[in-house]
């Protein structure tokens, strides 16, 4: 490796808007502030909600729902 061409790799503190913080290493020379982390992100916390404004999920379920057997239809 060539000397004096690589950036300094230092320890920085990452702080989330929820208050969680941790130390990591980076070439960034200042601390980092993020909006979401693995502690507060809905996917990781299990609080993720399915937003269906046009009823598309229900239409899909009705379209591909199992139909009653053909024998029941002939009665």
PyMOL commands that set and color helices and strands:
alter all, ss='L'
color gray80, all
select helices_A, chain A and resi 42-45+56-63+70-73
alter helices_A, ss='H'
color red, helices_A
select strands_A, chain A and resi 10-16+21-26+32-34
alter strands_A, ss='S'
color yellow, strands_A
deselect
rebuild
show_as cartoon
